[in-house]
């Protein structure tokens, strides 16, 4: 009986974001939060 093993290791490094990218990510998060608030208020009025 033969046993063969293959191991693959992947290392993911978190890259540092620039100030522009950080502000963009925060802006997107704020917009998504506003959309969620609108959706929840809309659905709460329905029921």
PDB file of N, CA, C and O in Angstrom, chain B, residues numbered from 101:
ATOM      1  N   UNK B 101       0.845  -1.184   0.000  1.00  0.00           N
ATOM      2  CA  UNK B 101       0.000   0.000   0.000  1.00  0.00           C
ATOM      3  C   UNK B 101       0.889   1.245   0.000  1.00  0.00           C
ATOM      4  O   UNK B 101       1.795   1.375   0.823  1.00  0.00           O
ATOM      5  N   UNK B 102       0.620   2.137  -0.916  1.00  0.00           N
ATOM      6  CA  UNK B 102       1.400   3.366  -0.999  1.00  0.00           C
ATOM      7  C   UNK B 102       0.582   4.525  -0.448  1.00  0.00           C
ATOM      8  O   UNK B 102      -0.634   4.588  -0.628  1.00  0.00           O
ATOM      9  N   UNK B 103       1.260   5.426   0.217  1.00  0.00           N
ATOM     10  CA  UNK B 103       0.618   6.622   0.775  1.00  0.00           C
ATOM     11  C   UNK B 103       1.360   7.841   0.256  1.00  0.00           C
ATOM     12  O   UNK B 103       2.554   8.014   0.501  1.00  0.00           O
ATOM     13  N   UNK B 104       0.638   8.675  -0.459  1.00  0.00           N
ATOM     14  CA  UNK B 104       1.236   9.906  -0.970  1.00  0.00           C
ATOM     15  C   UNK B 104       0.518  11.089  -0.342  1.00  0.00           C
ATOM     16  O   UNK B 104      -0.710  11.107  -0.257  1.00  0.00           O
ATOM     17  N   UNK B 105       1.274  12.056   0.091  1.00  0.00           N
ATOM     18  CA  UNK B 105       0.692  13.252   0.709  1.00  0.00           C
ATOM     19  C   UNK B 105       1.250  14.491   0.011  1.00  0.00           C
ATOM     20  O   UNK B 105       2.441  14.592  -0.285  1.00  0.00           O
ATOM     21  N   UNK B 106       0.356  15.403  -0.231  1.00  0.00           N
ATOM     22  CA  UNK B 106       0.749  16.668  -0.839  1.00  0.00           C
ATOM     23  C   UNK B 106       0.204  17.785   0.027  1.00  0.00           C
ATOM     24  O   UNK B 106      -1.007  17.871   0.235  1.00  0.00           O
ATOM     25  N   UNK B 107       1.055  18.622   0.523  1.00  0.00           N
ATOM     26  CA  UNK B 107       0.652  19.720   1.390  1.00  0.00           C
ATOM     27  C   UNK B 107       0.917  21.042   0.680  1.00  0.00           C
ATOM     28  O   UNK B 107       1.986  21.268   0.114  1.00  0.00           O
ATOM     29  N   UNK B 108      -0.075  21.889   0.728  1.00  0.00           N
ATOM     30  CA  UNK B 108       0.048  23.206   0.119  1.00  0.00           C
ATOM     31  C   UNK B 108      -0.268  24.245   1.186  1.00  0.00           C
ATOM     32  O   UNK B 108      -1.345  24.230   1.784  1.00  0.00           O
ATOM     33  N   UNK B 109       0.651  25.116   1.410  1.00  0.00           N
ATOM     34  CA  UNK B 109       0.459  26.169   2.406  1.00  0.00           C
ATOM     35  C   UNK B 109       0.376  27.510   1.687  1.00  0.00           C
ATOM     36  O   UNK B 109       1.245  27.875   0.895  1.00  0.00           O
ATOM     37  N   UNK B 110      -0.690  28.222   1.989  1.00  0.00           N
ATOM     38  CA  UNK B 110      -0.885  29.540   1.391  1.00  0.00           C
ATOM     39  C   UNK B 110      -0.838  30.573   2.504  1.00  0.00           C
ATOM     40  O   UNK B 110      -1.551  30.459   3.501  1.00  0.00           O
ATOM     41  N   UNK B 111      -0.019  31.553   2.332  1.00  0.00           N
ATOM     42  CA  UNK B 111       0.088  32.630   3.306  1.00  0.00           C
ATOM     43  C   UNK B 111      -0.499  33.895   2.693  1.00  0.00           C
ATOM     44  O   UNK B 111      -0.091  34.342   1.621  1.00  0.00           O
ATOM     45  N   UNK B 112      -1.459  34.450   3.400  1.00  0.00           N
ATOM     46  CA  UNK B 112      -2.090  35.682   2.934  1.00  0.00           C
ATOM     47  C   UNK B 112      -1.667  36.804   3.868  1.00  0.00           C
ATOM     48  O   UNK B 112      -1.889  36.744   5.077  1.00  0.00           O
ATOM     49  N   UNK B 113      -1.066  37.806   3.299  1.00  0.00           N
ATOM     50  CA  UNK B 113      -0.642  38.945   4.101  1.00  0.00           C
ATOM     51  C   UNK B 113      -1.623  40.082   3.888  1.00  0.00           C
ATOM     52  O   UNK B 113      -2.013  40.387   2.761  1.00  0.00           O
ATOM     53  N   UNK B 114      -2.008  40.698   4.979  1.00  0.00           N
ATOM     54  CA  UNK B 114      -2.906  41.838   4.888  1.00  0.00           C
ATOM     55  C   UNK B 114      -2.076  43.057   4.507  1.00  0.00           C
ATOM     56  O   UNK B 114      -1.152  43.456   5.215  1.00  0.00           O
ATOM     57  N   UNK B 115      -2.436  43.632   3.366  1.00  0.00           N
ATOM     58  CA  UNK B 115      -1.681  44.798   2.929  1.00  0.00           C
ATOM     59  C   UNK B 115      -2.202  46.044   3.631  1.00  0.00           C
ATOM     60  O   UNK B 115      -3.359  46.115   4.044  1.00  0.00           O
ATOM     61  N   UNK B 116      -1.337  46.994   3.751  1.00  0.00           N
ATOM     62  CA  UNK B 116      -1.714  48.238   4.414  1.00  0.00           C
ATOM     63  C   UNK B 116      -2.470  49.120   3.433  1.00  0.00           C
ATOM     64  O   UNK B 116      -2.071  49.280   2.280  1.00  0.00           O
ATOM     65  N   UNK B 117      -3.563  49.684   3.911  1.00  0.00           N
ATOM     66  CA  UNK B 117      -4.386  50.539   3.062  1.00  0.00           C
ATOM     67  C   UNK B 117      -3.905  51.986   3.147  1.00  0.00           C
ATOM     68  O   UNK B 117      -3.426  52.439   4.187  1.00  0.00           O
ATOM     69  N   UNK B 118      -4.041  52.682   2.056  1.00  0.00           N
ATOM     70  CA  UNK B 118      -3.702  54.102   2.059  1.00  0.00           C
ATOM     71  C   UNK B 118      -4.839  54.884   2.725  1.00  0.00           C
ATOM     72  O   UNK B 118      -5.923  54.345   2.949  1.00  0.00           O
ATOM     73  N   UNK B 119      -4.588  56.125   3.031  1.00  0.00           N
ATOM     74  CA  UNK B 119      -5.617  56.956   3.669  1.00  0.00           C
ATOM     75  C   UNK B 119      -6.831  57.100   2.766  1.00  0.00           C
ATOM     76  O   UNK B 119      -7.967  57.116   3.240  1.00  0.00           O
ATOM     77  N   UNK B 120      -6.592  57.205   1.470  1.00  0.00           N
ATOM     78  CA  UNK B 120      -7.701  57.324   0.510  1.00  0.00           C
ATOM     79  C   UNK B 120      -8.552  56.051   0.522  1.00  0.00           C
ATOM     80  O   UNK B 120      -9.781  56.120   0.519  1.00  0.00           O
ATOM     81  N   UNK B 121      -7.896  54.902   0.537  1.00  0.00           N
ATOM     82  CA  UNK B 121      -8.631  53.632   0.555  1.00  0.00           C
ATOM     83  C   UNK B 121      -9.414  53.459   1.849  1.00  0.00           C
ATOM     84  O   UNK B 121     -10.537  52.955   1.834  1.00  0.00           O
ATOM     85  N   UNK B 122      -8.832  53.871   2.959  1.00  0.00           N
ATOM     86  CA  UNK B 122      -9.515  53.766   4.250  1.00  0.00           C
ATOM     87  C   UNK B 122     -10.754  54.650   4.260  1.00  0.00           C
ATOM     88  O   UNK B 122     -11.818  54.221   4.704  1.00  0.00           O
ATOM     89  N   UNK B 123     -10.623  55.887   3.772  1.00  0.00           N
ATOM     90  CA  UNK B 123     -11.784  56.785   3.756  1.00  0.00           C
ATOM     91  C   UNK B 123     -12.850  56.262   2.805  1.00  0.00           C
ATOM     92  O   UNK B 123     -14.042  56.395   3.083  1.00  0.00           O
ATOM     93  N   UNK B 124     -12.446  55.673   1.696  1.00  0.00           N
ATOM     94  CA  UNK B 124     -13.400  55.094   0.745  1.00  0.00           C
ATOM     95  C   UNK B 124     -14.151  53.928   1.392  1.00  0.00           C
ATOM     96  O   UNK B 124     -15.370  53.823   1.260  1.00  0.00           O
ATOM     97  N   UNK B 125     -13.427  53.061   2.086  1.00  0.00           N
ATOM     98  CA  UNK B 125     -14.060  51.922   2.763  1.00  0.00           C
ATOM     99  C   UNK B 125     -15.054  52.407   3.821  1.00  0.00           C
ATOM    100  O   UNK B 125     -16.138  51.839   3.956  1.00  0.00           O
ATOM    101  N   UNK B 126     -14.696  53.441   4.563  1.00  0.00           N
ATOM    102  CA  UNK B 126     -15.597  53.983   5.576  1.00  0.00           C
ATOM    103  C   UNK B 126     -16.835  54.586   4.929  1.00  0.00           C
ATOM    104  O   UNK B 126     -17.942  54.440   5.449  1.00  0.00           O
ATOM    105  N   UNK B 127     -16.659  55.254   3.809  1.00  0.00           N
ATOM    106  CA  UNK B 127     -17.785  55.850   3.090  1.00  0.00           C
ATOM    107  C   UNK B 127     -18.742  54.756   2.608  1.00  0.00           C
ATOM    108  O   UNK B 127     -19.959  54.884   2.743  1.00  0.00           O
ATOM    109  N   UNK B 128     -18.191  53.694   2.053  1.00  0.00           N
ATOM    110  CA  UNK B 128     -19.017  52.571   1.588  1.00  0.00           C
ATOM    111  C   UNK B 128     -19.762  51.947   2.755  1.00  0.00           C
ATOM    112  O   UNK B 128     -20.941  51.615   2.633  1.00  0.00           O
ATOM    113  N   UNK B 129     -19.084  51.782   3.888  1.00  0.00           N
ATOM    114  CA  UNK B 129     -19.727  51.197   5.071  1.00  0.00           C
ATOM    115  C   UNK B 129     -20.874  52.081   5.545  1.00  0.00           C
ATOM    116  O   UNK B 129     -21.940  51.576   5.898  1.00  0.00           O
ATOM    117  N   UNK B 130     -20.667  53.395   5.557  1.00  0.00           N
ATOM    118  CA  UNK B 130     -21.723  54.322   5.969  1.00  0.00           C
ATOM    119  C   UNK B 130     -22.928  54.234   5.048  1.00  0.00           C
ATOM    120  O   UNK B 130     -24.071  54.232   5.507  1.00  0.00           O
ATOM    121  N   UNK B 131     -22.672  54.160   3.754  1.00  0.00           N
ATOM    122  CA  UNK B 131     -23.774  54.046   2.792  1.00  0.00           C
ATOM    123  C   UNK B 131     -24.539  52.745   3.013  1.00  0.00           C
ATOM    124  O   UNK B 131     -25.770  52.735   2.996  1.00  0.00           O
ATOM    125  N   UNK B 132     -23.819  51.659   3.217  1.00  0.00           N
ATOM    126  CA  UNK B 132     -24.475  50.366   3.441  1.00  0.00           C
ATOM    127  C   UNK B 132     -25.307  50.396   4.721  1.00  0.00           C
ATOM    128  O   UNK B 132     -26.399  49.830   4.764  1.00  0.00           O
ATOM    129  N   UNK B 133     -24.798  51.052   5.758  1.00  0.00           N
ATOM    130  CA  UNK B 133     -25.556  51.178   7.005  1.00  0.00           C
ATOM    131  C   UNK B 133     -26.840  51.974   6.790  1.00  0.00           C
ATOM    132  O   UNK B 133     -27.892  51.621   7.324  1.00  0.00           O
ATOM    133  N   UNK B 134     -26.751  53.044   6.012  1.00  0.00           N
ATOM    134  CA  UNK B 134     -27.943  53.849   5.720  1.00  0.00           C
ATOM    135  C   UNK B 134     -28.979  53.033   4.955  1.00  0.00           C
ATOM    136  O   UNK B 134     -30.175  53.127   5.232  1.00  0.00           O
ATOM    137  N   UNK B 135     -28.528  52.244   4.005  1.00  0.00           N
ATOM    138  CA  UNK B 135     -29.445  51.403   3.225  1.00  0.00           C
ATOM    139  C   UNK B 135     -30.127  50.386   4.138  1.00  0.00           C
ATOM    140  O   UNK B 135     -31.328  50.147   4.017  1.00  0.00           O
ATOM    141  N   UNK B 136     -29.366  49.795   5.042  1.00  0.00           N
ATOM    142  CA  UNK B 136     -29.949  48.821   5.981  1.00  0.00           C
ATOM    143  C   UNK B 136     -30.993  49.479   6.878  1.00  0.00           C
ATOM    144  O   UNK B 136     -32.036  48.891   7.166  1.00  0.00           O
ATOM    145  N   UNK B 137     -30.705  50.703   7.316  1.00  0.00           N
ATOM    146  CA  UNK B 137     -31.669  51.428   8.145  1.00  0.00           C
ATOM    147  C   UNK B 137     -32.957  51.691   7.378  1.00  0.00           C
ATOM    148  O   UNK B 137     -34.051  51.503   7.911  1.00  0.00           O
ATOM    149  N   UNK B 138     -32.831  52.124   6.133  1.00  0.00           N
ATOM    150  CA  UNK B 138     -34.012  52.373   5.304  1.00  0.00           C
ATOM    151  C   UNK B 138     -34.814  51.097   5.099  1.00  0.00           C
ATOM    152  O   UNK B 138     -36.042  51.108   5.182  1.00  0.00           O
ATOM    153  N   UNK B 139     -34.124  50.007   4.833  1.00  0.00           N
ATOM    154  CA  UNK B 139     -34.816  48.732   4.619  1.00  0.00           C
ATOM    155  C   UNK B 139     -35.558  48.304   5.873  1.00  0.00           C
ATOM    156  O   UNK B 139     -36.708  47.873   5.799  1.00  0.00           O
ATOM    157  N   UNK B 140     -34.910  48.421   7.019  1.00  0.00           N
ATOM    158  CA  UNK B 140     -35.551  47.985   8.258  1.00  0.00           C
ATOM    159  C   UNK B 140     -36.759  48.859   8.586  1.00  0.00           C
ATOM    160  O   UNK B 140     -37.780  48.351   9.049  1.00  0.00           O
ATOM    161  N   UNK B 141     -36.653  50.170   8.349  1.00  0.00           N
ATOM    162  CA  UNK B 141     -37.799  51.038   8.625  1.00  0.00           C
ATOM    163  C   UNK B 141     -38.930  50.761   7.639  1.00  0.00           C
ATOM    164  O   UNK B 141     -40.103  50.828   8.007  1.00  0.00           O
ATOM    165  N   UNK B 142     -38.590  50.454   6.400  1.00  0.00           N
ATOM    166  CA  UNK B 142     -39.602  50.131   5.395  1.00  0.00           C
ATOM    167  C   UNK B 142     -40.338  48.843   5.770  1.00  0.00           C
ATOM    168  O   UNK B 142     -41.567  48.784   5.726  1.00  0.00           O
ATOM    169  N   UNK B 143     -39.574  47.814   6.139  1.00  0.00           N
ATOM    170  CA  UNK B 143     -40.198  46.538   6.476  1.00  0.00           C
ATOM    171  C   UNK B 143     -40.969  46.610   7.784  1.00  0.00           C
ATOM    172  O   UNK B 143     -41.973  45.917   7.946  1.00  0.00           O
ATOM    173  N   UNK B 144     -40.517  47.432   8.716  1.00  0.00           N
ATOM    174  CA  UNK B 144     -41.245  47.550   9.983  1.00  0.00           C
ATOM    175  C   UNK B 144     -42.588  48.242   9.774  1.00  0.00           C
ATOM    176  O   UNK B 144     -43.543  47.972  10.502  1.00  0.00           O
ATOM    177  N   UNK B 145     -42.670  49.137   8.779  1.00  0.00           N
ATOM    178  CA  UNK B 145     -43.954  49.777   8.466  1.00  0.00           C
ATOM    179  C   UNK B 145     -44.912  48.807   7.783  1.00  0.00           C
ATOM    180  O   UNK B 145     -46.129  48.943   7.905  1.00  0.00           O
ATOM    181  N   UNK B 146     -44.372  47.841   7.074  1.00  0.00           N
ATOM    182  CA  UNK B 146     -45.228  46.870   6.390  1.00  0.00           C
ATOM    183  C   UNK B 146     -45.919  45.922   7.369  1.00  0.00           C
ATOM    184  O   UNK B 146     -47.048  45.489   7.136  1.00  0.00           O
ATOM    185  N   UNK B 147     -45.232  45.606   8.462  1.00  0.00           N
ATOM    186  CA  UNK B 147     -45.783  44.605   9.392  1.00  0.00           C
ATOM    187  C   UNK B 147     -46.214  45.208  10.700  1.00  0.00           C
ATOM    188  O   UNK B 147     -46.696  44.495  11.580  1.00  0.00           O
TER     189      UNK B 147
END
